[in-house]
Amino acid sequence: MISFRYHVVSLLAVLLALAAGVALGSGPLQREASDGTGESDAEALAVADTRVEQLEEGQAFDAAYAEATAGELLGDALDGRAVTLVSLPGSADATLTTLSDMVAEAGGEVTARVSFEEKLLDVANRQLVDELATQLHESVERKVDVPAGASGYERVGVLLAHAIASQRAGGRPVNDVSDRVLAGLSTADLVTTQGNIDRRGGLVLLVAGAPYGSADERDGAGSIIATVATALDEGSNGAALVGPVEAAAPDGLVGALRADPTAAREVSTVDVADRVSGAVVTMLALAREATGESGHYGTADAADGPMPGASAD
């Protein structure tokens, strides 16, 4: 009997094939059809429209299938676990909503929502971050253990880990130190909170968007998020960085973290998180993070295959 997991893996493979087909259809294959048959622009446009409709139908099937089967596949993977959801610049509201809903489907709860602003990931603000990290550490009377010699971003990461995460599965209440750290970062326009934080999550889910900015800005943002995500992982039961396929490019945040030897060992990644099926994979990755195992899942660029337990070969 074919396993349920096999069906999901097969579905992911079909989605990748659909995406590749659209890329080819709008590129060399479309040009060859037009050049070789004398096809009019109107006819070529009609063919392209049909292909787009087919892709949309395939994506609708993906979403419906994943939604219908998520409960059976996930079970209680995140039962009783509190999750902090961190939106990064460019992350889509629809993706954040789907991921939040999927946490609940897996038995967990999003207890804190935080946004990292572009200013935090802009390497041009390195001096500001360094000075603010020093001031915040002193303001909390050094109740947070920051390693000696840590960089500004390392210190901010450790402080953030205390403010929004915990090592208790069900999370911990926000305390005075958390309030001071978040207030300081918010005043500097580096971090904002979405509503009240009920509890600091035992797991941290960071959600990226597509790459943005100049080459230097993308490179700097990748390095910064790898540093901060590693600190969040160390201060919790586990962290994952997820995003759309574009984020897995070398200049994307997911791609940058995967290229960082230290961060890649500690923090999981998923590069299809903008799909419902990718949200399911994200929950499985978080569940594995909670057991101390990290992995990288999604497309062919993901070292550990489309999902936990599925070979990349």
The 8 nearest C-alpha neighbors of each residue, nearest first, counted from 0:
[[1, 2, 3, 5, 6, 4, 7, 9],
 [0, 2, 5, 3, 6, 4, 7, 9],
 [3, 1, 5, 4, 0, 6, 7, 8],
 [4, 2, 6, 5, 7, 1, 72, 71],
 [3, 5, 7, 2, 6, 8, 72, 309],
 [6, 4, 8, 2, 3, 7, 9, 1],
 [5, 7, 9, 3, 4, 8, 10, 2],
 [6, 8, 10, 4, 9, 5, 11, 3],
 [7, 9, 5, 11, 10, 6, 4, 12],
 [10, 8, 12, 6, 7, 11, 5, 13],
 [11, 9, 7, 13, 12, 8, 6, 14],
 [10, 12, 14, 8, 9, 13, 7, 15],
 [11, 13, 9, 15, 10, 14, 16, 8],
 [14, 12, 16, 10, 11, 15, 17, 9],
 [15, 13, 17, 11, 16, 12, 18, 10],
 [14, 16, 18, 12, 17, 13, 19, 11],
 [17, 15, 13, 19, 14, 18, 20, 12],
 [18, 16, 20, 14, 15, 19, 13, 21],
 [17, 19, 15, 21, 20, 16, 14, 22],
 [18, 20, 16, 22, 17, 21, 15, 23],
 [21, 19, 17, 23, 18, 22, 24, 16],
 [20, 22, 24, 18, 23, 19, 25, 17],
 [21, 23, 19, 20, 25, 24, 26, 18],
 [24, 22, 26, 20, 21, 25, 28, 27],
 [25, 23, 21, 29, 26, 28, 22, 20],
 [26, 24, 23, 22, 29, 21, 47, 27],
 [25, 27, 23, 24, 29, 28, 22, 30],
 [26, 28, 30, 29, 23, 31, 25, 24],
 [29, 27, 31, 30, 24, 26, 23, 32],
 [28, 30, 32, 24, 31, 27, 26, 25],
 [29, 31, 27, 33, 28, 32, 34, 26],
 [30, 32, 28, 34, 33, 29, 35, 27],
 [33, 31, 29, 35, 30, 34, 36, 28],
 [32, 34, 38, 30, 31, 37, 35, 36],
 [35, 33, 31, 32, 37, 36, 30, 38],
 [34, 36, 32, 33, 31, 37, 38, 30],
 [37, 35, 38, 33, 34, 32, 31, 39],
 [36, 38, 33, 34, 35, 39, 32, 40],
 [37, 39, 33, 36, 42, 43, 40, 32],
 [40, 38, 42, 41, 43, 37, 33, 44],
 [39, 41, 43, 42, 44, 38, 33, 45],
 [40, 42, 44, 39, 43, 45, 38, 46],
 [41, 43, 45, 39, 44, 40, 38, 46],
 [44, 42, 40, 46, 45, 41, 47, 39],
 [45, 43, 47, 41, 42, 46, 40, 48],
 [44, 46, 42, 48, 47, 43, 49, 41],
 [47, 45, 49, 43, 44, 48, 42, 50],
 [46, 48, 44, 50, 49, 45, 43, 51],
 [49, 47, 45, 51, 50, 46, 44, 52],
 [50, 48, 52, 46, 47, 51, 53, 45],
 [49, 51, 53, 47, 52, 48, 54, 46],
 [50, 52, 48, 54, 53, 49, 55, 47],
 [51, 53, 55, 49, 50, 54, 56, 48],
 [54, 52, 50, 56, 51, 55, 57, 49],
 [53, 55, 57, 51, 56, 52, 58, 50],
 [54, 56, 58, 52, 57, 53, 59, 51],
 [57, 55, 59, 53, 54, 58, 52, 60],
 [58, 56, 54, 60, 55, 59, 53, 61],
 [57, 59, 61, 55, 60, 56, 54, 62],
 [60, 58, 56, 62, 61, 57, 55, 63],
 [59, 61, 57, 63, 58, 62, 64, 56],
 [62, 60, 58, 64, 59, 63, 65, 57],
 [61, 63, 59, 65, 275, 60, 64, 66],
 [62, 64, 60, 66, 65, 61, 67, 59],
 [65, 63, 67, 61, 66, 62, 60, 68],
 [64, 66, 276, 62, 68, 67, 63, 69],
 [67, 65, 63, 69, 64, 68, 62, 275],
 [68, 66, 64, 65, 69, 63, 70, 71],
 [67, 69, 65, 71, 66, 70, 64, 72],
 [70, 68, 72, 66, 71, 65, 73, 67],
 [69, 71, 73, 72, 74, 68, 104, 105],
 [72, 70, 68, 69, 74, 73, 67, 3],
 [71, 73, 69, 70, 74, 68, 4, 3],
 [74, 72, 70, 76, 105, 71, 69, 75],
 [73, 75, 71, 70, 76, 72, 105, 106],
 [74, 76, 78, 105, 106, 77, 73, 104],
 [77, 75, 105, 73, 74, 286, 78, 106],
 [78, 76, 107, 106, 105, 80, 75, 286],
 [77, 79, 106, 75, 107, 80, 76, 105],
 [80, 78, 107, 169, 77, 106, 81, 168],
 [79, 81, 169, 107, 168, 77, 78, 108],
 [80, 82, 200, 169, 108, 170, 201, 110],
 [83, 81, 200, 109, 202, 203, 110, 201],
 [82, 84, 200, 111, 203, 109, 112, 110],
 [85, 83, 112, 204, 205, 203, 111, 82],
 [86, 84, 205, 113, 114, 112, 204, 206],
 [87, 85, 114, 206, 205, 90, 115, 113],
 [86, 88, 207, 115, 206, 90, 114, 89],
 [89, 87, 90, 117, 116, 208, 207, 86],
 [88, 90, 208, 87, 91, 209, 207, 211],
 [89, 91, 208, 207, 88, 87, 206, 86],
 [92, 90, 94, 93, 89, 95, 208, 273],
 [91, 93, 95, 94, 96, 90, 97, 86],
 [94, 92, 96, 91, 95, 97, 273, 98],
 [95, 93, 97, 273, 91, 96, 92, 98],
 [94, 96, 92, 98, 93, 97, 99, 91],
 [97, 95, 99, 93, 94, 98, 100, 92],
 [98, 96, 100, 94, 99, 95, 101, 93],
 [97, 99, 101, 95, 100, 96, 278, 94],
 [98, 100, 96, 102, 101, 97, 95, 109],
 [99, 101, 97, 103, 98, 102, 96, 104],
 [100, 102, 104, 98, 103, 99, 97, 105],
 [103, 101, 107, 105, 99, 104, 100, 108],
 [102, 104, 107, 106, 101, 100, 105, 108],
 [103, 105, 101, 102, 106, 100, 70, 107],
 [106, 104, 75, 77, 102, 103, 76, 73],
 [105, 107, 78, 103, 77, 75, 104, 79],
 [108, 106, 77, 80, 103, 78, 102, 79],
 [107, 109, 81, 103, 110, 82, 102, 80],
 [108, 110, 82, 111, 83, 81, 99, 84],
 [111, 109, 198, 197, 108, 81, 82, 83],
 [112, 110, 196, 83, 109, 84, 197, 199],
 [113, 111, 84, 193, 83, 85, 192, 196],
 [112, 114, 192, 85, 193, 191, 84, 86],
 [115, 113, 86, 191, 85, 190, 87, 116],
 [116, 114, 190, 87, 189, 86, 119, 191],
 [115, 117, 189, 118, 119, 190, 114, 88],
 [118, 116, 120, 119, 88, 121, 115, 189],
 [117, 119, 121, 116, 120, 189, 188, 124],
 [120, 118, 189, 117, 116, 121, 115, 190],
 [119, 121, 220, 117, 118, 223, 122, 116],
 [122, 120, 118, 123, 119, 124, 220, 117],
 [121, 123, 124, 125, 219, 120, 220, 216],
 [124, 122, 121, 125, 126, 216, 118, 219],
 [125, 123, 122, 127, 126, 121, 128, 118],
 [124, 126, 128, 122, 127, 123, 129, 151],
 [125, 127, 129, 128, 124, 130, 123, 151],
 [128, 126, 124, 130, 129, 125, 131, 132],
 [129, 127, 131, 125, 126, 130, 151, 132],
 [128, 130, 151, 126, 132, 127, 131, 125],
 [131, 129, 133, 127, 132, 128, 126, 134],
 [132, 130, 134, 128, 133, 129, 127, 135],
 [131, 133, 135, 129, 130, 134, 155, 128],
 [132, 134, 130, 136, 131, 135, 137, 129],
 [135, 133, 131, 137, 132, 136, 138, 130],
 [136, 134, 138, 132, 137, 133, 131, 180],
 [137, 135, 133, 141, 134, 138, 139, 132],
 [136, 138, 140, 134, 135, 139, 141, 133],
 [139, 137, 135, 140, 136, 134, 141, 179],
 [138, 140, 141, 137, 136, 176, 142, 135],
 [141, 139, 137, 138, 142, 136, 143, 135],
 [140, 142, 143, 136, 139, 137, 144, 138],
 [143, 141, 140, 139, 144, 176, 136, 137],
 [142, 144, 141, 145, 158, 136, 161, 139],
 [143, 145, 142, 146, 141, 157, 158, 136],
 [144, 146, 143, 154, 147, 157, 149, 158],
 [147, 145, 149, 148, 144, 154, 153, 157],
 [148, 146, 149, 145, 150, 144, 154, 153],
 [147, 149, 146, 150, 145, 154, 151, 153],
 [150, 148, 147, 146, 153, 154, 151, 145],
 [151, 149, 153, 152, 154, 148, 129, 155],
 [150, 152, 129, 154, 153, 128, 132, 155],
 [153, 151, 155, 154, 150, 156, 227, 223],
 [152, 154, 156, 150, 151, 155, 149, 226],
 [155, 153, 151, 157, 156, 152, 132, 149],
 [154, 156, 152, 158, 157, 153, 132, 159],
 [155, 157, 227, 153, 159, 230, 154, 158],
 [158, 156, 160, 154, 230, 159, 155, 153],
 [159, 157, 155, 161, 160, 156, 154, 162],
 [160, 158, 162, 156, 161, 157, 155, 163],
 [159, 161, 231, 157, 164, 234, 158, 162],
 [160, 162, 158, 159, 164, 163, 157, 177],
 [161, 163, 177, 159, 160, 164, 158, 180],
 [164, 162, 199, 160, 161, 159, 200, 83],
 [165, 163, 199, 200, 160, 235, 161, 201],
 [166, 164, 235, 201, 167, 170, 199, 200],
 [165, 167, 235, 236, 201, 168, 234, 164],
 [166, 168, 170, 201, 165, 169, 171, 236],
 [169, 167, 201, 80, 170, 81, 166, 236],
 [170, 168, 80, 81, 167, 79, 201, 171],
 [169, 171, 200, 201, 167, 199, 81, 168],
 [170, 172, 198, 199, 165, 173, 167, 169],
 [173, 171, 198, 199, 174, 197, 170, 196],
 [172, 174, 177, 198, 199, 171, 175, 196],
 [175, 173, 177, 176, 172, 178, 162, 171],
 [176, 174, 178, 177, 179, 173, 139, 180],
 [175, 177, 179, 178, 174, 139, 180, 162],
 [178, 176, 162, 174, 180, 175, 179, 173],
 [177, 179, 175, 181, 176, 180, 182, 174],
 [178, 180, 182, 176, 177, 181, 183, 175],
 [181, 179, 183, 177, 182, 178, 135, 176],
 [182, 180, 184, 178, 183, 179, 185, 177],
 [183, 181, 185, 179, 180, 184, 178, 186],
 [182, 184, 186, 180, 185, 181, 179, 187],
 [185, 183, 181, 187, 189, 190, 186, 182],
 [184, 186, 188, 190, 182, 187, 191, 183],
 [187, 185, 183, 188, 184, 182, 189, 190],
 [186, 188, 184, 185, 189, 183, 190, 131],
 [189, 187, 185, 186, 190, 184, 118, 116],
 [190, 188, 119, 116, 184, 187, 118, 185],
 [189, 191, 115, 185, 184, 116, 114, 188],
 [190, 192, 114, 185, 113, 193, 115, 189],
 [193, 191, 113, 112, 194, 114, 190, 195],
 [194, 192, 112, 113, 195, 191, 114, 111],
 [195, 193, 192, 196, 112, 111, 113, 197],
 [196, 194, 197, 193, 111, 192, 112, 110],
 [195, 197, 111, 198, 110, 194, 112, 199],
 [198, 196, 110, 195, 111, 172, 199, 173],
 [199, 197, 172, 171, 110, 170, 196, 173],
 [198, 200, 164, 163, 170, 171, 165, 172],
 [201, 199, 82, 81, 170, 83, 164, 202],
 [200, 202, 168, 170, 165, 235, 166, 167],
 [203, 201, 82, 237, 200, 236, 238, 235],
 [204, 202, 238, 83, 82, 84, 205, 237],
 [203, 205, 84, 239, 238, 85, 83, 240],
 [204, 206, 85, 240, 86, 239, 84, 241],
 [207, 205, 86, 241, 242, 87, 240, 85],
 [208, 206, 242, 87, 90, 241, 89, 205],
 [207, 209, 90, 89, 242, 246, 88, 243],
 [208, 210, 246, 245, 89, 211, 251, 243],
 [211, 209, 251, 246, 250, 208, 217, 245],
 [210, 212, 217, 209, 213, 216, 89, 251],
 [213, 211, 216, 217, 214, 210, 215, 220],
 [212, 214, 216, 215, 217, 211, 218, 210],
 [213, 215, 217, 216, 218, 212, 250, 211],
 [216, 214, 218, 213, 217, 219, 212, 220],
 [217, 215, 213, 219, 218, 214, 212, 220],
 [218, 216, 220, 214, 219, 215, 250, 212],
 [217, 219, 215, 221, 216, 220, 214, 250],
 [218, 220, 216, 222, 122, 221, 217, 215],
 [221, 219, 120, 223, 217, 222, 218, 216],
 [222, 220, 252, 255, 218, 224, 219, 223],
 [221, 223, 219, 225, 220, 224, 226, 218],
 [222, 224, 220, 226, 225, 221, 120, 219],
 [223, 225, 227, 226, 221, 222, 228, 220],
 [224, 226, 256, 222, 228, 223, 227, 262],
 [227, 225, 223, 229, 224, 228, 153, 222],
 [226, 228, 156, 224, 230, 229, 225, 223],
 [229, 227, 231, 225, 230, 226, 224, 232],
 [228, 230, 232, 226, 231, 227, 262, 225],
 [229, 231, 156, 233, 227, 232, 228, 157],
 [232, 230, 160, 228, 234, 229, 233, 235],
 [233, 231, 237, 238, 229, 235, 230, 234],
 [232, 234, 230, 231, 235, 229, 237, 236],
 [233, 235, 231, 160, 232, 165, 230, 166],
 [236, 234, 166, 165, 201, 237, 232, 233],
 [237, 235, 166, 289, 201, 202, 232, 168],
 [236, 238, 232, 288, 202, 235, 289, 203],
 [239, 237, 203, 232, 266, 202, 204, 231],
 [238, 240, 267, 204, 266, 268, 205, 241],
 [241, 239, 205, 268, 206, 204, 267, 253],
 [242, 240, 269, 206, 268, 270, 272, 207],
 [241, 243, 207, 272, 270, 206, 246, 208],
 [244, 242, 271, 270, 273, 245, 246, 272],
 [243, 245, 270, 246, 247, 271, 242, 248],
 [246, 244, 209, 247, 243, 248, 251, 210],
 [245, 247, 251, 209, 253, 244, 248, 243],
 [246, 248, 254, 253, 245, 244, 251, 270],
 [249, 247, 251, 254, 250, 246, 245, 253],
 [248, 250, 254, 251, 255, 247, 258, 252],
 [249, 251, 248, 217, 218, 255, 210, 254],
 [252, 250, 246, 210, 248, 254, 247, 249],
 [251, 253, 221, 255, 254, 246, 256, 207],
 [254, 252, 247, 246, 256, 255, 251, 257],
 [253, 255, 247, 249, 257, 248, 251, 252],
 [256, 254, 221, 252, 258, 257, 253, 249],
 [255, 257, 225, 259, 253, 258, 254, 262],
 [256, 258, 263, 254, 255, 259, 253, 262],
 [257, 259, 255, 256, 260, 254, 263, 249],
 [258, 260, 256, 262, 257, 261, 263, 255],
 [261, 259, 263, 262, 258, 264, 257, 256],
 [262, 260, 264, 263, 259, 265, 229, 225],
 [261, 263, 265, 264, 229, 259, 266, 225],
 [264, 262, 257, 260, 265, 261, 266, 259],
 [265, 263, 262, 261, 266, 260, 293, 294],
 [264, 266, 262, 263, 293, 229, 267, 261],
 [267, 265, 239, 238, 263, 262, 293, 264],
 [268, 266, 239, 294, 293, 295, 240, 238],
 [267, 269, 295, 240, 241, 239, 296, 294],
 [270, 268, 241, 296, 297, 271, 295, 272],
 [269, 271, 244, 242, 297, 243, 241, 272],
 [272, 270, 277, 243, 244, 273, 297, 269],
 [271, 273, 277, 242, 278, 274, 243, 270],
 [272, 274, 94, 243, 271, 242, 277, 275],
 [275, 273, 277, 276, 272, 271, 278, 62],
 [274, 276, 278, 62, 277, 65, 279, 273],
 [275, 277, 279, 65, 274, 278, 280, 62],
 [278, 276, 272, 271, 274, 280, 275, 279],
 [277, 279, 281, 275, 272, 276, 280, 98],
 [280, 278, 276, 282, 277, 281, 69, 275],
 [279, 281, 277, 283, 278, 282, 306, 284],
 [280, 282, 278, 284, 279, 283, 277, 285],
 [283, 281, 285, 279, 284, 280, 286, 278],
 [282, 284, 286, 280, 281, 285, 287, 279],
 [283, 285, 281, 287, 282, 286, 288, 280],
 [286, 284, 288, 282, 287, 283, 281, 289],
 [287, 285, 283, 289, 288, 284, 76, 77],
 [286, 288, 284, 290, 289, 285, 292, 283],
 [289, 287, 285, 292, 237, 291, 290, 286],
 [288, 290, 286, 287, 236, 291, 237, 285],
 [291, 289, 287, 288, 292, 286, 236, 237],
 [290, 292, 288, 289, 293, 287, 237, 236],
 [293, 291, 288, 287, 290, 294, 289, 265],
 [294, 292, 267, 288, 266, 265, 264, 291],
 [293, 295, 267, 303, 296, 268, 292, 284],
 [296, 294, 268, 301, 303, 267, 302, 269],
 [297, 295, 269, 301, 305, 306, 304, 303],
 [296, 298, 305, 270, 301, 269, 271, 304],
 [299, 297, 300, 301, 305, 270, 296, 304],
 [298, 300, 301, 297, 304, 302, 311, 305],
 [301, 299, 298, 302, 247, 297, 296, 304],
 [302, 300, 296, 295, 299, 297, 298, 303],
 [301, 303, 295, 304, 300, 311, 296, 299],
 [304, 302, 311, 295, 296, 301, 294, 310],
 [311, 303, 305, 310, 296, 306, 309, 301],
 [304, 306, 297, 296, 298, 309, 8, 303],
 [307, 305, 296, 309, 304, 280, 308, 297],
 [308, 306, 309, 284, 283, 296, 305, 303],
 [307, 309, 306, 310, 304, 303, 305, 4],
 [310, 308, 306, 307, 304, 305, 311, 303],
 [311, 309, 304, 312, 303, 308, 305, 307],
 [304, 310, 312, 303, 302, 309, 305, 301],
 [311, 310, 304, 309, 303, 302, 299, 305]]
